[in-house]
Every structure is written in C-alpha cells, then in structure tokens.
Amino acid sequence: MKEITDKIIRQMKTNRISTTEVADCLGKSGLFENAKSILPGNYKVGVVRWIYGCNESNWMIHEMARDVCPGEIVMMEGFGCNDRALIGELVSKYILLYRQAEAIITNENMRDANGLLKERFAIWCRGFSPIGCFNREENARLDEETFREHYEKYNGSIAVCDDSGVVIVPKELHTEAFYQKLIDIENQEDVWFDCLDRRKWDTYDIVCLKKYLHTGDRP
C-alpha cells in the first residue's frame, strides 16, 4: 500500500495535478468541505494525519500532534467546538516547523490570523476567529465509535490542497487503476487545451462531442 501511495503522491507533485482534476478522477467527489487556503498559490499533497478537537477543547490536538511525521498533511476536525478556533500560531508553528508537516487542513476556524499570514503557513481552514478552544482534558475525547469512524476514513488517505480547496483520495483508491486515471486526465487536459488554443474549436466540440476522437489528425 505504501509503495502505490507514494507513487500517486509523486505523480501529483511532479505534475502539480489540481484538486479539480483529482475530483474528476473521483467522479466529481472527494471534497473536504469548509477548508480554504489562507494564502493564494499554495499547493500541497501528502498523506493525512488525522487529529481532532472536541467539546470546545483542543487538548487532543496537543496530544495527537506529538505523533505527526515529516511530510504529512495534518487534518484537524472539530466536534462540538461551536465555531471556536481550534488552534492558532503557536500550535501551527509546532506542527509545520518543528514536526515538519506539509500542511494543516481543518473544517473549523483558526485564530492568530496576522501571525499565520505573516509566516505564510500552508493552512486550509474554514475561517478565522479570535475566540479559541479551551485547553482542558475534561470531556476532550470522542466516543469510541465516532473516533474509529473518522480515523479509519481519513488517517492514511491522501489530501490534495490548492486554491480551489481540499480533495481527499480514500485509502481504498490507492491503486494502480487510480494512478492511471491521473495520467489519463492529464493527457485529456493537454488535448482539450490544444483544441481550444491551437485549433480554436469551441467547447461544445471539445467537451460534449469530443470531436478530437473522430478526426484522423488528433492533437
């Protein structure tokens, strides 16, 4: 599994395959909702390390962040955090600089916006709030069923992050077949833009009729 996962990630990074293209390979699915880049132009791909905050506490984020490995994309989910920011500049710096994570993605708010923007951290989040979670252990842990469901769904998956958002490739699709889809969609994009830019075809001929499939002189 690790070999094909690494192969897929290399293909994405080398060709800077966009979230749009990856979502198309997933049948126009895979969106990790409410995660937008805080800075334009960031592109990150990596294996997901899933961690969480719960009941307005970020205790488990602090605890689980200790296990983050270099190159991973840290996904933070919030459960019952009521729009509070999960973390701010201190924890982000620890994860991105000292644990050498590739990026942080979350469907919740962050705080310390000025510091995060100044450091140009690779972060995708819902938005910003000055009101953070509490650092308390009481009621900070998810029930076993919810923990298992989200851990198995996300941990070890692949996250692709760019200006359009975040797309997740689940573990069961870390296959040679999906790798080939990535190659095929890159080839298709090359053909489509050649038809548009060089041949000056309209998009009805290109996308709907796929006229290039029926000509003797293909791009």
Contacts in CASP RR format, 6 or more apart in sequence:
PFRMAT RR
TARGET T0000
AUTHOR 0000-0000-0000
METHOD contacts of the structure
MODEL  1
MKEITDKIIRQMKTNRISTTEVADCLGKSGLFENAKSILPGNYKVGVVRW
IYGCNESNWMIHEMARDVCPGEIVMMEGFGCNDRALIGELVSKYILLYRQ
AEAIITNENMRDANGLLKERFAIWCRGFSPIGCFNREENARLDEETFREH
YEKYNGSIAVCDDSGVVIVPKELHTEAFYQKLIDIENQEDVWFDCLDRRK
WDTYDIVCLKKYLHTGDRP
1 171 0 8 1.000
1 174 0 8 1.000
4 174 0 8 1.000
4 175 0 8 1.000
4 176 0 8 1.000
4 179 0 8 1.000
5 47 0 8 1.000
5 156 0 8 1.000
5 158 0 8 1.000
5 174 0 8 1.000
7 179 0 8 1.000
8 158 0 8 1.000
8 169 0 8 1.000
8 174 0 8 1.000
8 178 0 8 1.000
8 179 0 8 1.000
8 182 0 8 1.000
9 45 0 8 1.000
9 46 0 8 1.000
9 47 0 8 1.000
9 158 0 8 1.000
11 17 0 8 1.000
11 179 0 8 1.000
11 182 0 8 1.000
11 183 0 8 1.000
12 22 0 8 1.000
12 45 0 8 1.000
12 158 0 8 1.000
12 160 0 8 1.000
12 182 0 8 1.000
13 45 0 8 1.000
15 182 0 8 1.000
15 186 0 8 1.000
16 43 0 8 1.000
17 160 0 8 1.000
17 182 0 8 1.000
17 185 0 8 1.000
17 186 0 8 1.000
18 160 0 8 1.000
18 162 0 8 1.000
18 164 0 8 1.000
19 160 0 8 1.000
19 161 0 8 1.000
19 162 0 8 1.000
19 164 0 8 1.000
19 165 0 8 1.000
19 166 0 8 1.000
19 167 0 8 1.000
20 164 0 8 1.000
21 182 0 8 1.000
21 185 0 8 1.000
21 186 0 8 1.000
21 189 0 8 1.000
22 160 0 8 1.000
22 167 0 8 1.000
22 169 0 8 1.000
22 182 0 8 1.000
23 29 0 8 1.000
23 30 0 8 1.000
23 31 0 8 1.000
23 167 0 8 1.000
24 185 0 8 1.000
25 178 0 8 1.000
25 181 0 8 1.000
25 182 0 8 1.000
25 185 0 8 1.000
26 167 0 8 1.000
26 169 0 8 1.000
26 173 0 8 1.000
30 167 0 8 1.000
30 168 0 8 1.000
30 169 0 8 1.000
31 165 0 8 1.000
31 166 0 8 1.000
31 167 0 8 1.000
31 168 0 8 1.000
32 75 0 8 1.000
32 105 0 8 1.000
32 107 0 8 1.000
32 159 0 8 1.000
32 165 0 8 1.000
32 166 0 8 1.000
32 167 0 8 1.000
32 168 0 8 1.000
33 107 0 8 1.000
34 107 0 8 1.000
34 108 0 8 1.000
34 126 0 8 1.000
35 105 0 8 1.000
35 106 0 8 1.000
35 107 0 8 1.000
35 124 0 8 1.000
35 125 0 8 1.000
35 126 0 8 1.000
35 161 0 8 1.000
35 165 0 8 1.000
35 166 0 8 1.000
36 124 0 8 1.000
36 125 0 8 1.000
36 126 0 8 1.000
36 127 0 8 1.000
36 165 0 8 1.000
37 123 0 8 1.000
37 124 0 8 1.000
37 161 0 8 1.000
37 162 0 8 1.000
37 163 0 8 1.000
37 165 0 8 1.000
38 110 0 8 1.000
38 113 0 8 1.000
38 116 0 8 1.000
38 117 0 8 1.000
38 121 0 8 1.000
38 123 0 8 1.000
38 124 0 8 1.000
38 125 0 8 1.000
38 127 0 8 1.000
39 117 0 8 1.000
39 120 0 8 1.000
39 121 0 8 1.000
39 122 0 8 1.000
40 163 0 8 1.000
41 162 0 8 1.000
41 163 0 8 1.000
42 103 0 8 1.000
42 122 0 8 1.000
42 161 0 8 1.000
42 162 0 8 1.000
42 163 0 8 1.000
43 161 0 8 1.000
43 162 0 8 1.000
44 73 0 8 1.000
44 102 0 8 1.000
44 103 0 8 1.000
44 122 0 8 1.000
44 159 0 8 1.000
44 160 0 8 1.000
44 161 0 8 1.000
44 162 0 8 1.000
45 73 0 8 1.000
45 102 0 8 1.000
45 158 0 8 1.000
45 159 0 8 1.000
45 160 0 8 1.000
45 161 0 8 1.000
46 71 0 8 1.000
46 72 0 8 1.000
46 73 0 8 1.000
46 102 0 8 1.000
46 103 0 8 1.000
46 158 0 8 1.000
46 159 0 8 1.000
46 160 0 8 1.000
47 71 0 8 1.000
47 72 0 8 1.000
47 73 0 8 1.000
47 156 0 8 1.000
47 157 0 8 1.000
47 158 0 8 1.000
47 159 0 8 1.000
48 72 0 8 1.000
48 73 0 8 1.000
48 74 0 8 1.000
48 75 0 8 1.000
48 154 0 8 1.000
48 155 0 8 1.000
48 156 0 8 1.000
48 157 0 8 1.000
48 158 0 8 1.000
48 159 0 8 1.000
48 168 0 8 1.000
49 67 0 8 1.000
49 68 0 8 1.000
49 69 0 8 1.000
49 72 0 8 1.000
49 73 0 8 1.000
49 74 0 8 1.000
49 75 0 8 1.000
49 101 0 8 1.000
49 155 0 8 1.000
49 156 0 8 1.000
50 75 0 8 1.000
50 77 0 8 1.000
50 150 0 8 1.000
50 151 0 8 1.000
50 154 0 8 1.000
50 155 0 8 1.000
50 156 0 8 1.000
51 60 0 8 1.000
51 61 0 8 1.000
51 64 0 8 1.000
51 65 0 8 1.000
51 68 0 8 1.000
51 74 0 8 1.000
51 75 0 8 1.000
51 76 0 8 1.000
51 77 0 8 1.000
52 60 0 8 1.000
52 61 0 8 1.000
52 64 0 8 1.000
52 76 0 8 1.000
52 77 0 8 1.000
52 78 0 8 1.000
52 79 0 8 1.000
52 142 0 8 1.000
52 147 0 8 1.000
52 150 0 8 1.000
53 59 0 8 1.000
53 60 0 8 1.000
53 61 0 8 1.000
53 76 0 8 1.000
53 77 0 8 1.000
53 78 0 8 1.000
53 79 0 8 1.000
53 81 0 8 1.000
53 86 0 8 1.000
53 133 0 8 1.000
53 140 0 8 1.000
54 60 0 8 1.000
54 78 0 8 1.000
54 79 0 8 1.000
54 80 0 8 1.000
54 81 0 8 1.000
54 139 0 8 1.000
54 140 0 8 1.000
54 141 0 8 1.000
54 142 0 8 1.000
55 79 0 8 1.000
55 80 0 8 1.000
55 81 0 8 1.000
55 139 0 8 1.000
55 140 0 8 1.000
56 80 0 8 1.000
56 81 0 8 1.000
56 82 0 8 1.000
56 84 0 8 1.000
56 133 0 8 1.000
56 134 0 8 1.000
57 133 0 8 1.000
57 134 0 8 1.000
57 135 0 8 1.000
57 136 0 8 1.000
57 137 0 8 1.000
57 138 0 8 1.000
57 139 0 8 1.000
57 140 0 8 1.000
58 86 0 8 1.000
58 87 0 8 1.000
58 91 0 8 1.000
58 132 0 8 1.000
58 133 0 8 1.000
58 134 0 8 1.000
58 135 0 8 1.000
59 135 0 8 1.000
59 136 0 8 1.000
59 137 0 8 1.000
59 140 0 8 1.000
60 140 0 8 1.000
60 141 0 8 1.000
60 142 0 8 1.000
61 76 0 8 1.000
61 86 0 8 1.000
61 87 0 8 1.000
61 91 0 8 1.000
62 91 0 8 1.000
62 135 0 8 1.000
65 74 0 8 1.000
65 91 0 8 1.000
65 94 0 8 1.000
65 95 0 8 1.000
65 99 0 8 1.000
68 74 0 8 1.000
68 95 0 8 1.000
68 99 0 8 1.000
68 101 0 8 1.000
69 99 0 8 1.000
69 100 0 8 1.000
70 99 0 8 1.000
70 100 0 8 1.000
70 101 0 8 1.000
71 100 0 8 1.000
71 101 0 8 1.000
71 102 0 8 1.000
72 101 0 8 1.000
72 102 0 8 1.000
73 101 0 8 1.000
73 102 0 8 1.000
73 103 0 8 1.000
73 104 0 8 1.000
73 105 0 8 1.000
73 159 0 8 1.000
73 161 0 8 1.000
74 95 0 8 1.000
74 101 0 8 1.000
74 103 0 8 1.000
74 104 0 8 1.000
74 105 0 8 1.000
75 105 0 8 1.000
75 106 0 8 1.000
75 154 0 8 1.000
75 159 0 8 1.000
76 86 0 8 1.000
76 87 0 8 1.000
76 104 0 8 1.000
76 105 0 8 1.000
76 106 0 8 1.000
76 108 0 8 1.000
77 106 0 8 1.000
77 107 0 8 1.000
77 108 0 8 1.000
77 150 0 8 1.000
77 154 0 8 1.000
78 86 0 8 1.000
78 106 0 8 1.000
78 107 0 8 1.000
78 108 0 8 1.000
79 142 0 8 1.000
79 146 0 8 1.000
81 108 0 8 1.000
81 133 0 8 1.000
83 108 0 8 1.000
83 109 0 8 1.000
83 129 0 8 1.000
83 131 0 8 1.000
84 108 0 8 1.000
84 109 0 8 1.000
84 129 0 8 1.000
84 131 0 8 1.000
84 132 0 8 1.000
84 133 0 8 1.000
85 108 0 8 1.000
85 109 0 8 1.000
85 110 0 8 1.000
85 111 0 8 1.000
85 128 0 8 1.000
85 129 0 8 1.000
85 130 0 8 1.000
85 131 0 8 1.000
85 132 0 8 1.000
85 133 0 8 1.000
86 106 0 8 1.000
86 108 0 8 1.000
86 109 0 8 1.000
86 110 0 8 1.000
86 132 0 8 1.000
86 133 0 8 1.000
87 110 0 8 1.000
87 111 0 8 1.000
87 133 0 8 1.000
88 110 0 8 1.000
88 111 0 8 1.000
88 112 0 8 1.000
88 116 0 8 1.000
89 112 0 8 1.000
89 115 0 8 1.000
89 116 0 8 1.000
89 119 0 8 1.000
90 112 0 8 1.000
92 104 0 8 1.000
92 110 0 8 1.000
92 112 0 8 1.000
92 116 0 8 1.000
92 119 0 8 1.000
92 121 0 8 1.000
92 123 0 8 1.000
93 119 0 8 1.000
93 121 0 8 1.000
95 101 0 8 1.000
95 104 0 8 1.000
96 103 0 8 1.000
96 104 0 8 1.000
96 121 0 8 1.000
96 122 0 8 1.000
102 122 0 8 1.000
103 122 0 8 1.000
103 123 0 8 1.000
103 124 0 8 1.000
103 159 0 8 1.000
103 161 0 8 1.000
104 121 0 8 1.000
104 122 0 8 1.000
104 123 0 8 1.000
104 124 0 8 1.000
104 125 0 8 1.000
105 123 0 8 1.000
105 124 0 8 1.000
105 125 0 8 1.000
105 159 0 8 1.000
105 161 0 8 1.000
105 166 0 8 1.000
106 123 0 8 1.000
106 124 0 8 1.000
106 125 0 8 1.000
106 126 0 8 1.000
107 125 0 8 1.000
107 126 0 8 1.000
108 125 0 8 1.000
108 126 0 8 1.000
109 125 0 8 1.000
109 126 0 8 1.000
109 127 0 8 1.000
109 128 0 8 1.000
109 129 0 8 1.000
109 132 0 8 1.000
110 116 0 8 1.000
110 123 0 8 1.000
110 125 0 8 1.000
110 127 0 8 1.000
110 128 0 8 1.000
110 129 0 8 1.000
111 128 0 8 1.000
111 129 0 8 1.000
111 130 0 8 1.000
111 131 0 8 1.000
111 132 0 8 1.000
113 128 0 8 1.000
116 123 0 8 1.000
122 161 0 8 1.000
124 161 0 8 1.000
124 165 0 8 1.000
124 166 0 8 1.000
141 147 0 8 1.000
142 150 0 8 1.000
153 170 0 8 1.000
154 168 0 8 1.000
156 171 0 8 1.000
157 168 0 8 1.000
157 169 0 8 1.000
157 170 0 8 1.000
157 171 0 8 1.000
158 168 0 8 1.000
158 169 0 8 1.000
158 174 0 8 1.000
159 166 0 8 1.000
159 167 0 8 1.000
159 168 0 8 1.000
159 169 0 8 1.000
160 166 0 8 1.000
160 167 0 8 1.000
160 168 0 8 1.000
160 169 0 8 1.000
169 178 0 8 1.000
190 219 0 8 1.000
191 212 0 8 1.000
191 218 0 8 1.000
191 219 0 8 1.000
192 206 0 8 1.000
192 207 0 8 1.000
194 219 0 8 1.000
195 201 0 8 1.000
195 205 0 8 1.000
195 206 0 8 1.000
195 211 0 8 1.000
195 212 0 8 1.000
195 219 0 8 1.000
196 203 0 8 1.000
196 206 0 8 1.000
198 219 0 8 1.000
199 219 0 8 1.000
201 211 0 8 1.000
205 211 0 8 1.000
206 212 0 8 1.000
212 218 0 8 1.000
212 219 0 8 1.000
END
